[in-house]
Amino acid sequence: PKMLRPERVRRGLLEGLRIGVSGVAALRKLLLTSNPDTALSGAAGAHKAAVWSEPIELEGVKQIARATGATVNDVLVAALAGALEQYQLDHDGHAVDIPTMIPVNLRPMHLPLPRELGNRFALVLLMLPSGRLDAADRLAETKRRMDVIKRSPEPVITFALIQGIGRLGARLSRALVTFFAGKAGGVTTNVPGPREARYLAGTRIGSLLGWVPGSGEQTVGTCIFTYAGTV
């Protein structure tokens, strides 16, 4: 049999150790993160409020991303963090970081959709840097935190948890969903829509809205949607 080179074995061991350590860190984060008591928290009820912005030119967002070495998603999530910071300052007089859940697509983009469709996504926890930073530092911190998540096994771990919870009894599943939902104030999604305008019965669709589902006592759902060169 062909012998493995010592440096190759060493690299493999180090990579396995890195994955193990990052896996423990991801689990610790999922279990120990808590949603702070702010003006944004509370008991979710039947009545909802929907608000949205006017379309923002996507090219301007891209220019900020290119100039700072960030992604378009980083820029938009940092803007959300800034908005939540201002809301806290207006209502609480101070601001803290707010945890939100972000769906991560695990379906390979180059493969066609299966006939049965179905969901194949994980949820990761992101602490939105809403604790009194200026815009540049907030964007840099958003990018750093997102990069840490991208390099970690957190999406795979949470996907396995979602799959496992779905196979449990209704009562236990509900309790676990409520427990993990309580780690965040809500859900934040960023969905790339059509790059060109779409039409319905000959009428141009001006804009689109997405409604973000929430669980437990989550109170703030944010959907970022790009469409025909706008956000």
Steps between C-alpha positions, in 0.01 A plus 500: 500500500606855429634676811363841596753776526552637853416857398176382340404312817588806705285726283212255528528484878519878532198544273303244701596676822397837356161366393448340841583820687283714274216248534515526880505880472196495270305275738595720795378805310166334418443393860624806688389794283210692651274770365553822704208680660453812285220700341521248214415201720164395635217254447403433141128538437247459223524861380796580273636819349656498152730781389728532200741740339488662162718313245872569549733490200703178522800655321557742788506208745745316274731803492515505881571126503782532245657795681507319835577143392160387630212321331167654403343290776749639755405857405126439522520308829720777646234753395238292682721492811524879485121535472447275803761700690311823432170339604652396832648845559163660433312265736756377757760776500777246438571226245635144515575231242188313385511130401315402184460170315617487139392221262789344306424311178660154496367395159772513230415793272628323185261205535140507371219509756370154591142408409395485866657842577514523881719716721871448535630783713661558835458785748805673646515754780648841425550768764409819317757765607245752625696608807606857417748478213550745217397386151849395384578301815153342495554377143847367582364315804205360302739365238727348767211323673354374172842369391534308828163332437594414141817324618326310779295176491205684660271467191557123485440463876177701497376314190551171684315645802207608280483156341516332840235722659265425211511130588402546865152503646286813468533608865879459517547656156296804604702541819834481316387740226390748768833458682714568193267774370548680829869544421422774246272798463392387155605384156691690230498378139674630190351356182634582150203559274472541120764725345254622237150641544213251499149553366157372600225519234707761316551720807852555633550383857636802688637328810469189713451433872605196697334396826741339744364220720581505869480253788451526874517860620700638208380853427706637209518336158698667221495404132760657271404441137679608181296558186582656165802695624344615827478383861 
